[in-house]
């Protein structure tokens, strides 16, 4: 799932170096704060897109009632 992949990427980036230079080539990762904010944003988008909002309204009729 995408959620597991994002979480794994954040963990890898948190434990790895922020900036790497190899053979004249350099790469820099987004800050950890930016990654956490992106993860929260994507999680909220998935939650809003969900059809199950956690609240179900049902009309209950007791047995034998009119």
C-alpha positions as CSV (number, residue, x, y, z in Angstrom):
1,X,0.0,0.0,0.0
2,X,1.0,3.6,-0.5
3,X,0.7,4.3,3.2
4,X,3.3,1.7,4.1
5,X,5.6,2.9,1.4
6,X,5.5,6.5,2.6
7,X,6.0,5.5,6.2
8,X,9.0,3.3,5.3
9,X,10.5,6.2,3.2
10,X,10.2,8.6,6.1
11,X,11.9,6.1,8.4
12,X,14.7,5.5,5.9
13,X,15.2,9.3,5.4
14,X,15.2,9.9,9.2
15,X,17.9,7.3,9.8
16,X,20.0,8.3,6.8
17,X,22.1,11.4,6.1
18,X,20.5,14.6,5.0
19,X,23.0,15.4,2.3
20,X,25.3,13.1,0.3
21,X,28.1,13.9,-2.1
22,X,29.6,11.1,-4.2
23,X,32.0,11.7,-7.0
24,X,31.0,15.3,-7.5
25,X,27.3,14.5,-7.5
26,X,25.3,15.6,-4.5
27,X,21.8,14.8,-3.3
28,X,19.8,16.3,-0.5
29,X,16.6,15.0,1.1
30,X,13.6,17.0,2.2
31,X,13.6,18.0,5.8
32,X,12.0,15.5,8.2
33,X,9.4,18.1,9.2
34,X,8.3,18.5,5.6
35,X,8.1,14.7,5.2
36,X,5.9,14.4,8.3
37,X,3.6,17.2,7.2
38,X,3.3,15.6,3.7
39,X,2.4,12.2,5.4
40,X,-0.2,13.9,7.6
41,X,-1.7,15.7,4.5
42,X,-1.9,12.5,2.5
43,X,-3.4,10.6,5.4
44,X,-6.1,13.3,5.8
45,X,-6.9,13.1,2.1
46,X,-7.3,9.3,2.3
47,X,-9.5,9.7,5.4
48,X,-11.8,12.3,3.6
49,X,-12.1,10.1,0.5
50,X,-13.2,7.2,2.6
51,X,-16.9,6.3,2.3
52,X,-17.0,5.1,5.9
53,X,-16.9,8.2,8.0
54,X,-17.3,6.3,11.3
55,X,-20.9,7.4,11.9
56,X,-23.8,5.3,10.8
57,X,-27.4,6.5,11.3
58,X,-30.0,3.8,11.4
59,X,-33.7,3.8,12.2
60,X,-34.3,1.2,14.9
61,X,-37.8,-0.3,15.3
62,X,-38.3,-2.4,18.5
63,X,-39.8,-5.8,17.9
64,X,-43.6,-5.8,18.4
65,X,-43.8,-2.0,18.2
66,X,-46.1,-0.1,15.8
